[in-house]
Amino acid sequence: MPHALSMPAPGFQAIILCGPGSSFPTFTANPDENPKALIPIANRPMVWYPIDFCYRMGVTNITLIAPPSSAPALTVALNTNPHLTGLPLPKPDLLAPKDLDQNTGTAEILRLPEVRAVVKGDFIVLPCDLVCELGGESLIEAWMIKEAGLGGATGGGDEFTGPKMAQGGEKGGRRGGLGVWYETKGETIIKGEETDFIATSPLEDGPVPPSKSSLLSHVSKLVYSIPTDTLNDITEEKKSLPIRHSLIRAHPRLRMLSSHRDAHIYVFPAWVMDMINKNEHMDSIGEDVIGWWSKAGWQDGLGDKLGLREIFAAANPVKADDNLLENNPQHDSIDYSDLSTTWTSNLRKTLPETPIDTKAGLAIPPILAYIQPKAKPNAPNPLIRRVDTAPILLSISLQLAKLEGIDTIGRDASSPFAHHSKVAYPEGIASKTTVTRPDCLLAENVTVEEKCSVKECVIGANCHIKQGAKLTRCLLMDGVVVGKGCKLTGCILGKRSEIGDDSILQDCEVQENLLVEPKTEDKNNKLMSSEGMEATEQEIQESFPDDNMPIEGDERDNISLTI
């Protein structure tokens, strides 16, 4: 259960994108039955973490977006999984657009008519693989101060029924956005983790310095964003890093970072939906939407090419009765200078009128970036991580397993990710067995037989560890059976898999429902079933188009395929 909820910002809604999980081939071989969003992280479904993030910052209007093929599995989990059913009310909505499949880009998802119909105003976009200990309300506060102005998030959409504030609302000027980038070279360094190359420019200091608890000191203006892999391709081709003169002229103070990663936490104003819909070439939010938006602030003419002038010029049809601060003709006819007791000269009559150039002065609302600072000694940063590969899944699960249980230190002092008890079923652990409780997490109905050793592991519900097995730094999903005398190190075992007796595995991934033969020895491998991977006769004929002779029965028996 999450901690006490904050007051929600009016008009905010959250969109959680539940992707296909192509980066987990071992555990999402069948994404319809085992979608990525339900892969367990420290014995909780992956999607629980972004949902909990929303509730903790007070946003309860939550929509999960998933392919129609994955919707049944997610629906069952939302209705039956104890971690998901234990979330506060109202429950998240599940949207499965008919044209959404496993290959649809994140920006393309926001162009689907079903999604556009759901988004009514300012919104937050989150991935299903986000684990964020940082309070979202602090991010919303920073965005409201720098972008929303008085009144905060005032909806931004035509159908928004909340208060329309003149200052900071859509009538008072277009708001910008906010993204989050976290440090990948912190306490936990995972080899091969993706990073982004970003360039930021400092914001002007306000008249009042921010408080120590505020994130504003780490918020800057994003002016360039590109994946590090793409940057490496550019520098390899051009043998240098090309930087436009217009970027230097607009932002002479640049800070360039290459070890941070986009957390895919975006606070977007409502007009971003129109920008994405107008630019069909935008496929990815992180690469295309954020990349083009950040450059439009300083690259001449880019805003017009993206159609932002037309988007900003389109006024929202808001009734005057609904907007108490909107000027009407009666107010416009009043000369307030006549009511003043202080005489001033009429500057409007003395200054010459200048024609307004409609093609000049397109103000691009900035995209701000919260850059997670480096951790200080004895003061670790709140955990922010995208869990989108197996090594990160293992690392973050083991990191969360070290959190003290609520039954030990109390709810107020515990982490929002802490479980009630680190060992949910202590009666299942036999005598003469070693389980290092400070760094282990055992779910309900786990049985561990005698003479076993379990160190720094996460074990899911209904698992059975047989006599003499030794497990170190392993993640076991629900229903796993580990045979007698097995030695497992750094392994991830899928649901209902079974490891035969006396097997020795190191740094291996085992697919769900797979039976590993006894006395198997393997290292750095993905153990998966070959069922459904055999070549059909049609595929064989396509692979050998020149061989048109039919295969006789005796000859067929002598053919073997080596993969």
Salt bridges, closest charged atoms under 4 A:
ASP52 OD2 - ARG56 NE 2.73
ASP122 OD2 - ARG175 NH2 2.43
ASP129 OD2 - LYS36 NZ 2.77
ASP129 OD2 - ARG386 NH2 2.99
GLU159 OE1 - LYS120 NZ 2.97
GLU170 OE1 - ARG174 NH1 2.88
GLU170 OE2 - ARG175 NH2 3.46
GLU183 OE1 - HIS260 NE2 3.54
GLU193 OE2 - ARG261 NH1 3.98
GLU193 OE1 - ARG385 NH2 2.92
GLU194 OE1 - ARG261 NH2 3.58
ASP274 OD1 - ARG116 NH2 3.52
ASP304 OD1 - ARG309 NE 2.68
GLU326 OE2 - LYS171 NZ 3.79
ASP388 OD2 - ARG261 NH2 2.35
GLU449 OE2 - HIS464 NE2 2.86
GLU456 OE2 - LYS402 NZ 3.81
GLU456 OE2 - ARG473 NH1 2.71
